[in-house]
């Protein structure tokens, strides 16, 4: 991040004179006002749900310190989730298939089942895959970090 700020400051210094600003501040002062003391970079996303997050972050950034949390109407974080026991399709014997190579997937399903008091029928046998309603691909910090095992 510091490298990007340095590059932007250098660009401001080089082009400041060509901007023809009626300004009594130097390029260094302008760069300081723009780039120093930034708390966070807010990434603007064009996809609806991510756009709501960016709008909330922008609103929060301009509010005085100590303000109440901000929310955007329609933002997913404000949605109440309703969890129901997953029905098992008649032709299937299992709710979900978890690959033995997918580190943590089986444990996640077991934890969710216990937490929500659901009896989630799961298999790790590849031969049972056609008998499953869903396949879980659990992406986490272990997914691509184990060399050949990944």
Buried (B, 14 or more C-beta within 10 A) or exposed (E): EEEEBEEEBEEBBEEBEEEEEEEEEEBEEBBBEEBEEEEEEBEEEEEEEEBBBBBBBBEBEEEEEEEEEBEBEEBEEEEEEEEEEBEBEEEBEBBBBBBEEBBBBBEBBEEBBEEEEBEBBBBBEEEBEEBBBEEBEBEEEEEEEEEEEE
